[in-house]
C-alpha cells in the first residue's frame, strides 16, 4: 500500500498541467468574485468581511476542485485502460487503493490553499493572526480529504464518458448549496436547513469559525467525519464490487 501511495503522489506532482490549473484557478476565481465587494462589507449576523469570507471559501473550493475532479476522472480513465485490473492481481486491499488515491489528491491541495491565502493577504489586504493562518491551512487541507474520497467513489460509479458531467453536477451543486460561492445566511430558510447538513457547508464553516477567532463547532466536525466514513466506505465497496465483476 505504501508503494502505491508513493506512486500516486509522484504521478500527481509530475502532471504539471493539472497542478498549474488546480493551484491557479481558485485564486483567479477569488479575485473575480471578491472584486465585486469592498473591504468593509460584512456577512449578515457576523463580524466577518466578505473579502475574508471569500478567501476561505475559494481556498476550500480550490481544494475541493483539485481532489474531486482529479480523482474521479483519473480513476474512470484508469478503469478503461486496465490499470485497476492489474492492481487486482496484487494483494492490495480495497482500503489501500482508496487511501492511496486520497493521498495522491491531497498533495495538490496545500499549494492551492497557500496561493489563495497569499493573494488574499497581498491583494485584498486580508489580515488575521499567525495562528489563524496556520489553523486555516490545516483544517482546509484536512477537510479536503472528505471530497478526495468522494472523487474515488464517483470514479467507480461512472464510466469515462459520463464521469465528467456527473462530477460537474455534484461539484457545482455541493459548492453552491454548501455556501462556498455565497454566504448560506443569504439563502431562504428552507434552503439553509438543507445546506447545514451538506459536507461543503461544514467544510466552509470550519474556516469561518477560525477566521472569527473561535474554534470549529463539534457539529461541523462530526458532519465531515460522517461523510468521510460514508465516502471512503462507499469507494472501497465499489472497488470490491468492480473486482467481482472482472
C-alpha positions as CSV (number, residue, x, y, z in Angstrom):
1,X,0.0,0.0,0.0
2,X,2.8,2.4,0.8
3,X,4.4,1.8,-2.6
4,X,1.1,2.7,-4.3
5,X,0.7,5.8,-2.2
6,X,4.2,7.0,-3.2
7,X,3.4,6.2,-6.9
8,X,0.1,8.2,-6.7
9,X,1.9,11.2,-5.1
10,X,4.6,11.1,-7.7
11,X,2.2,10.9,-10.6
12,X,0.2,13.8,-9.3
13,X,3.3,16.0,-8.9
14,X,4.5,15.2,-12.5
15,X,1.2,16.2,-14.0
16,X,2.3,19.9,-14.4
17,X,-0.9,21.0,-16.3
18,X,-3.2,19.6,-13.7
19,X,-1.0,21.1,-10.9
20,X,-1.0,24.5,-12.6
21,X,-4.7,24.6,-13.2
22,X,-5.6,23.3,-9.7
23,X,-3.3,25.9,-8.0
24,X,-4.1,29.0,-10.1
25,X,-7.8,28.5,-10.9
26,X,-9.2,29.2,-7.4
27,X,-7.1,32.3,-7.0
28,X,-8.4,33.7,-10.2
29,X,-12.0,32.9,-9.2
30,X,-11.3,34.6,-5.8
31,X,-10.1,37.8,-7.4
32,X,-13.1,37.9,-9.7
33,X,-15.7,37.3,-7.0
34,X,-14.2,39.4,-4.3
35,X,-13.7,42.2,-6.8
36,X,-17.4,43.0,-6.6
37,X,-17.2,43.6,-2.8
38,X,-15.5,46.4,-0.8
39,X,-13.3,45.8,2.2
40,X,-15.8,46.9,4.8
41,X,-19.0,45.0,3.9
42,X,-19.7,42.2,6.3
43,X,-21.6,38.9,6.2
44,X,-25.1,39.2,7.8
45,X,-25.1,38.4,11.5
46,X,-21.3,38.1,11.7
47,X,-18.2,40.3,12.0
48,X,-16.6,38.5,9.0
49,X,-15.9,40.7,6.0
50,X,-16.8,39.5,2.5
51,X,-13.2,39.6,1.5
52,X,-12.2,37.3,4.3
53,X,-15.2,35.1,3.7
54,X,-14.4,34.6,0.0
55,X,-10.7,34.0,0.7
56,X,-11.5,31.0,2.9
57,X,-14.4,29.9,0.6
58,X,-12.3,29.9,-2.5
59,X,-9.4,28.2,-0.8
60,X,-11.9,25.5,0.2
61,X,-13.4,25.5,-3.3
62,X,-10.0,25.1,-4.9
63,X,-9.1,22.2,-2.6
64,X,-12.4,20.6,-3.5
65,X,-11.8,21.1,-7.2
66,X,-8.4,19.5,-7.1
67,X,-9.3,16.4,-5.2
68,X,-12.8,15.8,-6.6
69,X,-12.2,16.5,-10.3
70,X,-8.8,14.9,-10.3
71,X,-9.7,11.7,-8.6
72,X,-13.0,10.9,-10.4
73,X,-11.7,11.5,-13.9
74,X,-8.4,9.8,-13.3
75,X,-9.9,6.7,-11.9
76,X,-12.5,6.4,-14.7
77,X,-9.7,6.5,-17.2
78,X,-7.6,4.0,-15.3
79,X,-10.5,1.6,-15.3
80,X,-10.8,1.9,-19.1
81,X,-7.1,1.4,-19.7
82,X,-6.9,-1.7,-17.5
83,X,-4.6,-0.2,-14.7
84,X,-7.1,-1.1,-12.0
85,X,-7.4,-4.6,-13.4
86,X,-3.7,-5.0,-12.9
87,X,-3.9,-3.8,-9.3
88,X,-6.4,-6.5,-8.6
89,X,-3.8,-9.1,-9.3
90,X,-1.8,-7.9,-6.3
91,X,-2.6,-8.3,-2.6
92,X,-3.6,-4.7,-2.4
93,X,-6.7,-4.4,-0.1
94,X,-9.6,-2.1,-1.2
95,X,-8.9,0.3,1.6
96,X,-5.3,0.6,0.4
97,X,-6.4,1.6,-3.0
98,X,-8.8,4.2,-1.7
99,X,-6.2,5.7,0.8
100,X,-3.6,5.8,-2.0
101,X,-5.9,7.9,-4.2
102,X,-6.8,10.2,-1.3
103,X,-3.2,10.8,-0.5
104,X,-2.3,11.5,-4.2
105,X,-5.1,14.0,-4.5
106,X,-4.2,15.7,-1.1
107,X,-0.8,16.7,-2.4
108,X,-2.4,19.3,-4.7
109,X,-4.5,21.0,-2.1
110,X,-1.7,22.5,0.0
111,X,-0.2,24.8,-2.6
112,X,-3.7,25.7,-3.8
113,X,-4.6,26.8,-0.3
114,X,-1.4,28.7,0.2
115,X,-1.7,30.6,-3.1
116,X,-5.2,31.8,-2.3
117,X,-4.1,33.0,1.1
118,X,-1.2,34.9,-0.4
119,X,-3.5,36.6,-2.8
120,X,-5.9,37.4,-0.1
121,X,-3.2,38.9,2.1
122,X,-1.2,40.7,-0.6
123,X,-4.0,41.9,-3.0
124,X,-7.2,42.1,-0.8
125,X,-5.4,43.1,2.4
126,X,-7.0,40.3,4.5
127,X,-5.4,40.2,7.9
128,X,-5.6,37.5,10.6
129,X,-3.3,36.3,13.4
130,X,-0.4,33.9,12.6
131,X,-2.1,31.1,14.5
132,X,-5.2,31.6,12.3
133,X,-3.3,31.3,9.1
134,X,-1.8,28.1,10.3
135,X,-5.1,26.7,11.6
136,X,-6.9,27.7,8.4
137,X,-4.4,25.9,6.3
138,X,-4.6,22.8,8.5
139,X,-8.4,22.5,8.6
140,X,-8.9,23.2,4.9
141,X,-6.3,20.7,3.9
142,X,-7.7,18.0,6.3
143,X,-11.3,18.7,5.2
144,X,-10.4,18.2,1.6
145,X,-9.8,14.5,2.2
146,X,-13.5,14.1,2.5
147,X,-14.0,15.1,-1.1
148,X,-11.0,13.1,-2.3
149,X,-12.8,10.0,-1.0
150,X,-16.0,11.2,-2.9
151,X,-13.9,11.6,-6.0
152,X,-12.8,7.9,-5.8
153,X,-16.4,6.8,-5.4
154,X,-17.6,8.8,-8.4
155,X,-14.8,7.3,-10.5
156,X,-16.3,3.9,-9.9
157,X,-19.9,4.9,-10.3
158,X,-19.5,6.5,-13.8
159,X,-17.6,5.4,-16.9
160,X,-15.1,7.5,-18.9
161,X,-17.8,9.4,-20.9
162,X,-20.2,10.1,-18.1
163,X,-17.8,10.8,-15.3
164,X,-17.1,14.5,-16.1
165,X,-20.7,15.7,-16.4
166,X,-21.7,13.7,-13.3
167,X,-18.7,15.2,-11.3
168,X,-19.5,18.7,-12.5
169,X,-23.2,18.4,-11.3
170,X,-22.1,17.2,-7.9
171,X,-19.2,19.6,-7.8
172,X,-21.2,22.8,-8.5
173,X,-24.2,21.6,-6.6
174,X,-22.3,21.0,-3.4
175,X,-20.3,24.2,-3.9
176,X,-23.3,26.5,-4.4
177,X,-25.7,24.8,-1.9
178,X,-23.0,24.5,0.7
179,X,-22.3,28.2,0.7
180,X,-18.9,28.3,-0.9
181,X,-20.0,30.8,-3.7
182,X,-22.2,32.9,-1.5
183,X,-22.9,33.0,2.3
184,X,-25.6,30.5,3.2
185,X,-27.1,33.2,5.5
186,X,-28.4,34.8,2.4
187,X,-30.4,31.7,1.4
188,X,-34.1,31.2,2.1
189,X,-34.7,29.5,5.5
190,X,-35.7,26.2,3.9
191,X,-32.5,26.1,1.8
192,X,-30.4,27.0,4.9
193,X,-31.9,24.0,6.6
194,X,-30.7,21.7,3.8
195,X,-27.4,23.5,3.4
196,X,-26.3,23.0,7.0
197,X,-26.2,19.2,6.6
198,X,-24.1,19.3,3.4
199,X,-20.4,18.4,3.7
200,X,-19.4,21.6,1.9
201,X,-21.3,23.8,4.4
202,X,-19.5,22.1,7.3
203,X,-16.2,22.4,5.4
204,X,-16.6,26.1,4.9
205,X,-17.8,26.6,8.5
206,X,-14.5,25.2,9.8
207,X,-12.5,28.0,8.3
208,X,-15.1,30.7,9.0
209,X,-15.1,29.8,12.7
210,X,-11.3,30.2,12.9
211,X,-11.4,33.5,11.0
212,X,-13.7,34.9,13.6
213,X,-11.2,33.8,16.3
214,X,-13.1,30.8,17.6
215,X,-12.8,27.0,17.3
216,X,-14.7,24.9,14.8
217,X,-18.1,23.6,16.0
218,X,-18.4,20.0,17.0
219,X,-21.4,19.5,14.7
220,X,-19.4,20.6,11.6
221,X,-16.5,18.2,12.5
222,X,-19.0,15.4,13.1
223,X,-20.7,16.0,9.8
224,X,-17.4,15.9,7.9
225,X,-16.2,12.8,9.7
226,X,-19.5,11.0,8.9
227,X,-19.3,11.9,5.3
228,X,-15.6,10.8,5.2
229,X,-16.6,7.4,6.5
230,X,-19.5,7.2,4.1
231,X,-17.5,8.2,1.0
232,X,-14.5,6.1,2.0
233,X,-16.6,3.0,2.7
234,X,-18.6,3.5,-0.5
235,X,-15.5,3.8,-2.5
236,X,-14.0,0.7,-1.0
237,X,-17.3,-1.2,-1.6
238,X,-17.4,-0.1,-5.2
239,X,-13.8,-1.2,-5.7
240,X,-14.6,-4.7,-4.4
241,X,-17.8,-4.8,-6.4
242,X,-15.8,-3.9,-9.5
243,X,-13.3,-6.6,-8.7
244,X,-16.1,-9.3,-8.5
245,X,-17.3,-8.3,-12.0
246,X,-13.8,-8.8,-13.5
